[in-house]
Every structure is written in structure tokens, then in C-alpha cells.
Amino acid sequence: MKNFVQTGSYISVPAPTDVKSGDLIVVGALFGVAETDATSGAPVVICTEGVYTLPKASAQAWTVGVAVYWDADNKVATTVSTDNDPIGHAIAAAANPSATGQVRLSI
């Protein structure tokens, strides 16, 4: 295949803000977890698939399989879809309150 570029699991994007390794970042409609630290505008490699422990809206209880969205204003994963970007599904229950949840990213 002469037109194959890459698998797409790891892609380089310009960092939308200063990011730390492990941060979930959104660039347009793309999202993924930053592999390294990067300053705003610098290239950063993000992983677009897999399961990650992410900061979550503390006051929510999650069940396995619930749809998860990214609240960019508060930088947390949430089950609230309004004004938030879909990022995947919970793969483990998360209590109310709790600071993190396990999310399987899905494109």
C-alpha cells in the first residue's frame, strides 16, 4: 500500500496549551493522552486508544460501560454530555465521591 501513513494509535499534534505527560488533550475533534510534557504550540505525541485513569467529576458515580465525556473547562471526565466532548466509556465502577475513573478511549 503506497498510501499507508501510520496506524494512528500515536499521532503528533500541536499542544493546545501547556500539557503534562498523562493529560487528556483535545485538538479540534481529536483527543488523546499526552505521552510527554509540551508547551503550548509545540508538537506532542498523543495516544488515541487504550484505557487510562483520568480525573473525573468527583460527585458522580460511574457504572461499567457508561458513556464518558471531557469537560474541557474543568479538565475532568464526566457523564454529562451537554457542552462536552465524547471520549469513551468507563471500564470500572467509580464511586461518588472519587477523584479518578478508568476510561477506554474510543474514536
C-alpha positions as CSV (number, residue, x, y, z in Angstrom):
1,M,0.0,0.0,0.0
2,K,1.7,3.2,-1.2
3,N,-0.8,5.4,0.6
4,F,-0.4,4.0,4.2
5,V,0.9,6.6,6.7
6,Q,0.6,5.0,10.2
7,T,-1.6,3.0,12.4
8,G,-2.9,6.1,14.1
9,S,-2.6,4.9,17.7
10,Y,0.0,7.5,18.3
11,I,-0.1,10.8,16.5
12,S,1.7,14.2,16.8
13,V,-0.4,17.3,17.2
14,P,0.3,20.9,18.3
15,A,-0.2,21.2,22.1
16,P,-3.3,23.4,22.6
17,T,-1.9,24.6,25.9
18,D,1.0,23.6,28.2
19,V,0.4,19.9,28.8
20,K,1.9,17.3,31.1
21,S,2.5,13.6,30.3
22,G,-0.7,11.8,31.1
23,D,-3.0,14.8,30.4
24,L,-6.0,14.2,28.2
25,I,-6.0,16.8,25.5
26,V,-8.4,17.8,22.8
27,V,-7.3,19.4,19.5
28,G,-10.3,20.1,17.3
29,A,-12.2,16.8,17.2
30,L,-9.1,14.7,18.0
31,F,-8.4,13.6,21.6
32,G,-5.8,11.5,23.3
33,V,-3.5,11.2,26.2
34,A,-0.2,13.2,26.0
35,E,2.9,10.9,26.0
36,T,5.2,13.7,27.2
37,D,5.2,17.2,28.6
38,A,4.9,20.0,26.0
39,T,4.5,23.8,25.9
40,S,1.6,25.4,24.0
41,G,2.1,25.1,20.3
42,A,4.9,22.6,20.5
43,P,4.4,19.1,18.9
44,V,3.2,16.5,21.4
45,V,2.5,12.8,20.7
46,I,-0.9,11.6,22.0
47,C,-2.2,8.1,22.3
48,T,-5.7,7.9,20.8
49,E,-6.6,4.5,22.2
50,G,-6.4,2.4,25.3
51,V,-7.5,2.6,28.9
52,Y,-6.5,5.5,31.1
53,T,-7.1,6.6,34.7
54,L,-8.4,10.2,34.3
55,P,-9.5,12.9,36.6
56,K,-13.3,12.7,37.0
57,A,-16.1,14.9,38.3
58,S,-15.9,13.8,41.9
59,A,-19.6,13.9,42.7
60,Q,-20.5,11.4,40.0
61,A,-20.9,7.6,40.5
62,W,-19.9,5.7,37.3
63,T,-21.1,2.2,36.3
64,V,-19.2,0.0,33.8
65,G,-20.0,1.0,30.2
66,V,-21.4,4.4,30.9
67,A,-20.5,7.0,28.2
68,V,-17.8,9.4,29.3
69,Y,-17.2,13.0,28.0
70,W,-14.4,15.5,28.5
71,D,-15.3,18.7,30.4
72,A,-12.6,21.0,29.0
73,D,-13.5,23.9,31.3
74,N,-12.9,21.8,34.4
75,K,-10.4,19.4,32.9
76,V,-12.3,16.3,34.2
77,A,-14.1,13.3,32.7
78,T,-17.9,13.4,33.2
79,T,-21.1,11.5,32.3
80,V,-22.7,14.9,31.4
81,S,-22.9,15.2,27.6
82,T,-24.1,18.8,27.3
83,D,-21.3,21.1,26.1
84,N,-18.7,18.3,26.5
85,D,-16.8,16.1,24.0
86,P,-17.3,12.3,23.9
87,I,-14.1,10.4,24.7
88,G,-15.1,6.8,25.6
89,H,-16.6,4.6,28.2
90,A,-16.0,3.7,31.8
91,I,-14.4,0.2,32.2
92,A,-14.8,0.1,36.0
93,A,-17.2,1.4,38.6
94,A,-16.2,4.7,40.2
95,A,-17.7,5.9,43.5
96,N,-19.3,9.2,44.4
97,P,-17.1,10.8,45.6
98,S,-13.9,9.8,43.8
99,A,-11.2,11.8,42.0
100,T,-10.5,9.4,39.1
101,G,-12.1,6.9,36.8
102,Q,-10.9,4.4,34.3
103,V,-11.9,5.3,30.7
104,R,-11.4,3.3,27.5
105,L,-10.8,5.9,24.8
106,S,-12.9,5.4,21.7
107,I,-12.8,7.4,18.5
